[in-house]
Every structure is written in structure tokens, then in C-alpha cells.
Amino acid sequence: MILEALHFTAALATSSRRKPREIAGSVGLWSRARRCAKAWAPHEENCQAFIEEKVGQVIERRRVTVLGSGLLRDVPLDYLAKSLQTVTLYDLVHLPSARLKVRRLGRENVRLIERDLSDGLDFLKAEPPDLVISACLLSQMALHAPEPGTVVRRHLADLLGGPWVPCLITDTGFELRNRQGEVIGTGDLLGGEPPPPAFRAWEWTVAPFGEAARETETVHRVIAV
Ligand SMILES: C[S@@+](CC[C@H](N)C(=O)[O-])C[C@H]1O[C@@H](n2cnc3c(N)ncnc32)[C@H](O)[C@@H]1O
């Protein structure tokens, strides 16, 4: 609790948006990621490997934009900073822990911008990046949107239809499973919108047994496009 409170206070002081609710959400994510580090590791490795694969498909490696860069756990920041001329990281909040990761790289080519991305990606069109990565952002945007389906449709159209190589990683739905491995509940995470065809798919144990409930785990289905 003390660590969370300190992180919240430092984030509020360094944030350009200074929105306590958003900062509290990011600090909650940071705390959960620390508690669930072992369960999340395979998902984070899959994300990083897929992003590196995508970079391999980019011919002009000037600018990369990461949407939903968050805690920089799914994103191979070091690799991106070495492989492309500039890296721009967008999120509602860049916590001090993420800012520190960037500073520790000791590179001048990484920028952090705090922005609400639920209004679409038109702002990228003035100077389109070569690669745009949407890193486990979409379901989170949908979760807080008054009309989740609209936000999901717009993000998919903008990301996949832009003048850049798109890279989409998103969770699309979840299962609640008991200790016998039986599915006791399911849910959609994309506001009822159909996900695009995936190149890769995997499971992400977001809440292992004991995290949200003692006798159930929450497992998300993730696609990479
Ligand atoms: C699951 S986390 C992403 C994790 C991140 N890719 C990483 O490597 O640690 C989802 C992120 O989406 C961000 N987010 C949610 N809604 C957003 C919005 N409307 N605009 C911008 N970012 C948003 C959250 O702040 C959070 O950092």
C-alpha cells in the first residue's frame, strides 16, 4: 500500500494530464503486474516476440509509435529503440516506473506522450509512422468507453487501414476456470465487435488462482495481427 501511494503521488506530480482516476488505474495495473509477474511472463514474451517479428517486416525503419505502452512490459523497448530512429510511446499515463525504464536506456530517441487514444488515430496522419503497435490497449479502452463497440470499430479501422505497418495485440475475451479446469464463465472484451483474423493467438492468465478469487482463475484469449 505504501509503495502504491508513493507511486500515485509521484505519478500525479509528473503527469501532464493529472487525472487521479487514470493514475489510480495505472498504479493498480502496476501493482497487479508485480503480484502476477510469473503468470504474465509467457504472455509478455509472446507479445515481445511478435513485435520483433513485425519490425522485421518494416522496410523503412524511421518512426515507430506504440499505443498503450503502459508499463512497458509487453513492449521490447530496447529492441525498438535500437532498430528504429524514433520511438513514440502513447498512453493515458506514463508512471514514474515507465519513465525510469526509458531514462535507463540512455537513448535520446524515445518520446513519451500522454493522450486519450479513444478518439481515433487521425493525429498520426500528419506525419505517419512506419510501424504502429497497439499493445494490449483495445480491450482496456473498450472497458471504460460509454459505447465500447464504437471505440473498438474505430480503432481497428484506423490502425489496420493507416499508411503504416500495423501491429495489433489485444485480448478479445475471457474464461473463468475452476481448479478442475472447467469453464464456469465466459465474456467478450471487444464490445461485441468481431476480432480481425489473427496471425498468432495465445492465452494470458490475467488473474491466477488466489488473485481475484481463491477457487477460480481468469484466462484471457489474446490475438496478434
Ligand atoms: C494492459 S495495459 C497495456 C500494457 C502495456 N502494453 C505494457 O507493455 O505494459 C493497457 C494500457 O492501456 C492504457 N489505456 C487505457 N485506455 C486508454 C485510452 N483511452 N487512451 C490511452 N491509453 C489507454 C492504460 O493506461 C494501460 O496502460
The ligand as a MOL file (V3000), in Angstrom:
LIG
                    3D

  0  0  0     0  0            999 V3000
M  V30 BEGIN CTAB
M  V30 COUNTS 27 29 0 0 0
M  V30 BEGIN ATOM
M  V30 1 C -2.9420 -3.8000 -20.3440 0
M  V30 2 S -2.2430 -2.2130 -20.2950 0 CHG=1
M  V30 3 C -1.0240 -2.2580 -21.5590 0
M  V30 4 C 0.2620 -2.8210 -21.0730 0
M  V30 5 C 1.4640 -2.2990 -21.8280 0
M  V30 6 N 1.3830 -2.5580 -23.2580 0
M  V30 7 C 2.7640 -2.8520 -21.2640 0
M  V30 8 O 3.6610 -3.2310 -22.0440 0
M  V30 9 O 2.9190 -2.8490 -20.0270 0 CHG=-1
M  V30 10 C -3.4350 -1.1830 -21.0590 0
M  V30 11 C -2.9680 0.2690 -21.1630 0
M  V30 12 O -3.9460 0.9910 -21.8940 0
M  V30 13 C -3.9840 2.3000 -21.3750 0
M  V30 14 N -5.2440 2.9190 -21.7770 0
M  V30 15 C -6.4980 2.5400 -21.4460 0
M  V30 16 N -7.4050 3.3550 -22.0310 0
M  V30 17 C -6.6970 4.2680 -22.7530 0
M  V30 18 C -7.0570 5.3770 -23.5680 0
M  V30 19 N -8.3370 5.7210 -23.7350 0
M  V30 20 N -6.0860 6.0940 -24.1540 0
M  V30 21 C -4.7720 5.7650 -23.9540 0
M  V30 22 N -4.3610 4.7090 -23.2040 0
M  V30 23 C -5.3160 3.9910 -22.6000 0
M  V30 24 C -3.8440 2.1010 -19.8780 0
M  V30 25 O -3.4000 3.2800 -19.2480 0
M  V30 26 C -2.8280 0.9580 -19.8230 0
M  V30 27 O -1.5160 1.4390 -19.6740 0
M  V30 END ATOM
M  V30 BEGIN BOND
M  V30 1 1 1 2
M  V30 2 1 2 3
M  V30 3 1 2 10
M  V30 4 1 3 4
M  V30 5 1 4 5
M  V30 6 1 5 6
M  V30 7 1 5 7
M  V30 8 2 7 8
M  V30 9 1 7 9
M  V30 10 1 10 11
M  V30 11 1 11 12
M  V30 12 1 11 26
M  V30 13 1 12 13
M  V30 14 1 13 14
M  V30 15 1 13 24
M  V30 16 1 14 15
M  V30 17 1 14 23
M  V30 18 2 15 16
M  V30 19 1 16 17
M  V30 20 1 17 18
M  V30 21 2 17 23
M  V30 22 1 18 19
M  V30 23 2 18 20
M  V30 24 1 20 21
M  V30 25 2 21 22
M  V30 26 1 22 23
M  V30 27 1 24 25
M  V30 28 1 24 26
M  V30 29 1 26 27
M  V30 END BOND
M  V30 END CTAB
M  END
